[in-house]
């Protein structure tokens, strides 16, 4: 039986690959899914519907198309890992964590200690808070092999 894990959040570092490699090395039967991590492609997700003249409506249109993927994969996941990076404010990641909480879908947050305070409500609903990808892999190992 495969365990499905959706990797949400920050797209500018290789944290997803680190978790996938760690899970593979640990022999974990996990199918990983993720949002579109190509920033330009994500921003253009709705362009095939017609390019609005205003940037706000382009973002609005593309966010709705992206939401089809995001919501479907979160709903299908057994667990979600939500990564908050250092460089950008990931409002989409916070939204994904809130969606998980509303669905009673287990999720793990992954972020540094210096943003504990702004994420206190998000972390309060998480089943675990990790600061490293190794901690995420160890949590997955425990869940699947304990």
Residue pairs with C-beta under 8 A, 6 or more apart in sequence:
1 29
2 29
2 30
2 31
3 28
3 29
3 30
3 31
3 78
3 79
3 140
3 143
3 144
4 30
4 31
4 33
4 76
4 77
4 78
4 79
5 30
5 31
5 32
5 33
5 77
5 78
5 79
5 80
5 81
5 140
6 32
6 33
6 34
6 73
6 74
6 76
6 77
6 79
6 80
6 81
7 15
7 16
7 19
7 32
7 33
7 34
7 80
7 81
7 83
8 34
8 35
8 70
8 74
8 80
8 81
8 82
8 83
8 92
8 93
8 96
8 97
9 81
9 82
9 83
9 84
9 85
9 90
9 92
9 93
9 96
9 110
10 83
10 84
10 85
10 87
10 88
10 90
10 93
11 35
11 37
11 39
11 42
12 85
12 87
12 88
13 85
15 83
15 110
15 133
16 32
16 34
16 37
18 133
19 32
19 81
19 133
19 136
19 137
19 140
20 32
22 133
22 134
22 136
22 137
23 30
23 32
23 137
23 140
23 141
26 137
26 140
26 141
26 145
28 137
28 140
28 141
28 144
28 145
29 144
30 140
30 144
33 73
33 76
33 77
34 73
35 42
35 66
35 69
35 70
35 73
35 92
36 42
36 45
36 66
36 69
42 62
42 66
43 58
43 59
43 62
44 62
45 62
45 63
45 65
45 66
46 58
46 61
46 62
46 63
46 64
46 65
47 58
47 61
47 62
49 61
49 65
51 58
52 58
52 61
70 92
70 96
71 99
74 80
74 96
74 99
74 100
74 103
74 105
75 103
75 105
77 105
78 106
79 105
79 106
79 107
79 108
79 140
79 143
80 96
80 97
80 100
80 105
80 106
80 107
80 108
81 107
81 108
81 109
81 110
81 136
82 93
82 96
82 97
82 100
82 107
82 108
82 109
82 110
82 122
82 126
83 90
83 93
83 109
83 110
83 111
84 90
84 93
84 94
84 109
84 110
84 111
84 115
84 119
85 111
86 112
94 119
94 122
97 107
97 109
97 122
97 125
97 126
98 122
99 105
100 106
100 107
100 125
101 107
101 125
106 127
107 125
107 126
107 127
108 126
108 127
108 128
108 129
108 130
108 136
108 139
109 119
109 122
109 123
109 126
109 128
109 129
109 130
110 129
110 130
110 131
110 132
110 133
110 135
110 136
111 119
111 129
111 131
112 131
113 131
116 123
123 129
128 135
128 139
130 136
130 139
